[in-house]
Amino acid sequence: VFYYLKEPYKPPSGRFKERVTWDGNIERNDVSIIIWNLQPSDNGTFTCQVTNWPDVYGTIGEVRLRVVQKVNFSEIHFLAVAIGSASVLMVIVVTAVIICQQRRRKARDKRIEVADTEL
């Protein structure tokens, strides 16, 4: 529970104690909060109810929180190396194919030239 009465009050206890900060703007009807240092154990569906006295029967919202695992640098590095290696290999293969085609064309032209001179 996050209390706001002229200013935000940090929760004294609870699941997100010491990990939640007020980020809303009362003048714009914004009651946003920021939660940091999330763990996979924080996954879940949470309800959000804003009570504004004397109107205590506000709409209850539902927020689904999914915490995904952060990609390690080594995994990103491995992926970059794999993509880079595949790109370099493709360039080498294309270059080799072009060189082979040019050599075959030169050899064919040479055979035609020799055949013409023999005639």
N, C-alpha and C positions, 0 to 999 in steps of 0.2 A: 504494500500500500504506500503510495506516494502522496503526501499531503501538501496542499498549497493554500496558504491563507496570507495574502498580500506578498508572500515570498515562498519559494519552495522549501520544504523541510525534507531532508534525507531520511529514508526509512531507517528506524533504529534496529530493525531485525528483518529477517526474511531471506528468501532465496537469493536475491540480487543485492543484498546489503553491501555497501562499499564498491559496487560495480554499476551503479545507476546514477544518472545525472538528469536534471530537468533541462529540457531543450525547447519548451513550448513558449507561446506568446498568448497570454490571456486576452489581450485586446483583439487578437485575430481568432479567438476561439480555438487555439492550438494547444493541445495538452500533450505534446510529444515528450518522450524521454529517450535517452540514449543508454544502452546497456553495453558494456565492454567486457573484454576477457571472457567471452562465451566459450563454453565447453560443450561437447556432444551431449552431456548429461542435462544440459539446459533445454534440449529439444522439447517441444510440446505445444499445446494449444492453450492460450491464455485468454481470459476475458478482460475487457476494458470497460469500466463503468465510471462515468464522470458524474459526480453528485454536486450539484450547485444549489445551495440552500436559497430559498425554501423549496425549489423544485428538486425533490429527491428521487423522482421516478424517471430518470433519463434512460436513453437507449443503451443497451449493453452491446458492446462490440466484441468481435472475436479476432484474435491475432494468432496466426500459426507461425511459430518460430522454428526454423530449421538451421541447425549449425552444421556446416560441412567442414571436412578436414582440409586444412591449409596444405597446399602443395609444397613439398620440400624443394629446396634449391636443387638438390641432386636430381630430382625427377624432371625439373624444367631443363636442367643442363643436359641430361640424357636425351630428352626429346629434341632439343636444339641440335645436338650432335647427330642424332639419327636423321633429322630432316636435312641438315647441311651435308652429311655424307651421301644421302640419296641424291641430292641436287648435283653434287660434284660428280657422282657416278653417271648420272644421266648426261651431263655435259661431255664426259669422256666417251661414252658410248656413241653419242651423236657425232662427235668429232671423228671417231674411228670409222663410222659408217660413211661419212662424207669423204674422208681420205681414201677409203677402199673404192668407192664409186669413181673417184677421179682417176685412180691408178688403173682401174679396169677400163675406163673410157680411153685413157692414153694408150694402153696396151692394144685395145681394139682398133684405135685409129692407126697405130703403128702397123698392125697386121694388114689392115686395109691398104695402107700405103705400100707395104712390101708386095702385096698381091698385085697392086696396080702397076708397080715397076716391073714385075715379072711378066706381065702381059705385054 
